[in-house]
């Protein structure tokens, strides 16, 4: 009997925040890409992130390899977005003098 071939859906979902995650997990595409580009195998990625099914990691790695330019563009956009959020947070909550402000909040030890 021949093996029936069927298209498998890609195990990636885009959340309302625009962040792509592996379906059913909180692990982002960014995380999988970074681990893979640092030399981790699919098995090592699953060891680092046990909520990831091995088959899904292989499917995501195949997507990354086939759509490298698109993935790189997505990562650049995410980097710009992350930087904008960081700047806004630093504007709203200036880090200068933070250590001293935290020390002042600490109850004095007698």
C-alpha positions as CSV (number, residue, x, y, z in Angstrom):
1,X,0.0,0.0,0.0
2,X,1.5,3.4,-1.0
3,X,2.1,6.0,1.7
4,X,-0.5,8.7,1.4
5,X,1.1,12.1,1.4
6,X,-0.8,15.0,2.9
7,X,0.1,18.6,3.6
8,X,0.9,19.1,7.2
9,X,0.1,22.6,8.6
10,X,3.1,24.6,9.7
11,X,3.2,24.5,13.5
12,X,3.5,28.3,13.9
13,X,0.9,30.8,15.0
14,X,1.0,34.6,15.1
15,X,-0.4,36.0,18.3
16,X,-2.4,39.2,18.7
17,X,0.9,40.9,19.6
18,X,2.3,39.9,16.1
19,X,4.8,37.5,17.7
20,X,5.2,34.1,15.9
21,X,5.3,31.2,18.3
22,X,5.4,27.4,17.9
23,X,1.8,26.2,18.1
24,X,0.6,25.2,21.5
25,X,3.7,26.7,23.3
26,X,5.0,30.1,24.4
27,X,8.3,29.5,22.5
28,X,8.9,32.1,19.9
29,X,10.2,31.7,16.4
30,X,13.0,34.1,17.4
31,X,14.1,31.6,20.1
32,X,14.2,28.6,17.8
33,X,16.1,30.6,15.1
34,X,18.7,31.8,17.7
35,X,19.2,28.3,19.1
36,X,19.5,26.8,15.6
37,X,21.9,29.5,14.4
38,X,24.1,28.9,17.5
39,X,24.5,25.3,16.4
40,X,21.8,23.5,18.4
41,X,20.3,20.4,16.8
42,X,16.5,19.8,16.8
43,X,17.0,17.4,19.7
44,X,19.0,20.0,21.7
45,X,16.4,22.6,21.1
46,X,13.7,20.2,22.5
47,X,16.0,19.6,25.5
48,X,16.3,23.3,26.1
49,X,12.5,23.9,25.6
50,X,10.7,20.6,26.6
51,X,7.2,22.0,25.6
52,X,8.3,21.7,22.0
53,X,7.4,18.5,20.1
54,X,10.4,17.2,18.2
55,X,8.5,16.9,14.9
56,X,7.3,20.5,15.2
57,X,10.9,21.6,15.7
58,X,12.0,19.8,12.6
59,X,9.1,21.4,10.7
60,X,10.0,24.9,11.9
61,X,13.7,24.3,11.0
62,X,12.6,23.3,7.5
63,X,10.6,26.5,7.3
64,X,13.5,28.6,8.5
65,X,15.8,27.0,5.9
66,X,13.4,27.4,3.0
67,X,12.3,31.0,3.9
68,X,15.5,32.4,5.3
69,X,15.1,35.9,3.7
70,X,11.5,36.2,5.1
71,X,12.6,34.9,8.5
72,X,15.5,37.4,8.6
73,X,13.1,40.3,7.7
74,X,10.7,39.2,10.4
75,X,13.6,39.1,13.0
76,X,14.8,42.6,11.9
77,X,11.3,44.0,12.3
78,X,11.0,42.3,15.7
79,X,14.4,43.8,16.7
80,X,13.2,47.3,15.7
81,X,10.0,46.8,17.7
82,X,11.9,45.5,20.7
83,X,14.3,48.5,20.6
84,X,11.3,50.9,20.4
85,X,9.7,49.3,23.4
86,X,13.0,49.5,25.3
87,X,13.4,53.2,24.5
88,X,9.8,54.0,25.6
89,X,10.3,52.1,28.8
90,X,13.5,54.0,29.6
91,X,11.7,57.2,28.8
92,X,8.9,56.4,31.1
93,X,11.1,54.8,33.8
94,X,14.6,56.4,33.6
95,X,17.3,53.9,34.7
96,X,19.5,56.7,36.0
97,X,19.5,56.5,39.8
98,X,17.5,53.3,39.9
99,X,19.8,51.6,42.3
100,X,19.6,54.5,44.8
101,X,15.8,54.7,44.5
102,X,15.6,51.0,45.3
103,X,17.9,51.3,48.3
104,X,15.7,54.1,49.6
105,X,12.7,51.9,49.4
106,X,14.3,49.1,51.3
107,X,13.4,49.0,55.0
108,X,16.3,49.9,57.2
109,X,17.9,47.1,59.0
110,X,18.5,47.8,62.7
